[in-house]
């Protein structure tokens, strides 16, 4: 069973730390001073394909913010993290047939990069929107991390397209900082703030743009290596909670396993395997969500039982009654009366 994502998970590519150290040197901060301030040993960076723990990288980022006295440091870092900085995942993006394929691949395997965000892709008629929410609390580094993520997305898109993308829009969950003008310079539009989550929008017409370095053989090799990384790194925690959120957001219209996997940017086989590793199954998770919603409807609404059954995806109220009895040992009407409620 995979371990929960934590600050001790060794996920962050060494290349991220190297780019940050180089950036700090441009602000007059020698790498030795920054490493010492962060309490890190230089030996940690000797393996170019190695990884840092989230805690170590956060220590380094926090020290860099203090020493460089540059509020937009996260944005500057992100803009330097183009496709080649992301290791095997970056090579996969370069080898994709078009930008749309690259986006889908990135959404499926982004956890091999140690990102502390849950990502969701929402397709609109005119644009593609990537939503990001913190998977673990980042505290004072929240803005740094969000700036770095979207700066890197913009840099990758520009690198893959061979031109600066036009019509990009961004929104952030935090309040507008004093350096908000820097976002307009970076993304070409004014950012929106105090949003329910961070979001990055790209016009859809870019998705079919072919990649000049497209290579199916290289793409297949990269996919195999990313699958191997997912199997060995502590990056699977979060998939179960994302599945629960997906089901909770679609009461009465619950997807089947394969449809849910597609929405979560993984395969049905992978989702089934990860749920089994967590000691559960798709049907068990669905039953948990239905039970949670059923209790909420019975406790907080006056909806008749047949309407609650429909909201939970039961075509026959009797099936809902049997399921509720199995979940709680009580009939729904008995529970609502207060005799069965805790």
Secondary structure by P-SEA (a helix, b strand, c coil): cccccccccccccaaaaaaaaaaaaaacccaaaaaaaacccccccccccbbbcaaaaaaaaaaaaaaacccaaaaaaaaacccccccaaaaaaaacccaaaaaaaaaaccccccccbbbbbbbcccbbbbbbbbccccccaaaaaaaaaaaaaaaaaaaaacccccbbbbbbccccccaaaaaaaaccbbbbccccbbbbbbbccccccccccccaaaaaaaaaaaaaaaaccccccaaaaaaaaaaaacccccccaaaaaaaacccaaaaaaaaaaacccaaaaaaaaaaaaaaaaaacccccaaaaaaaaccccaaaaaaaaaaaccccaaaaaaccccc
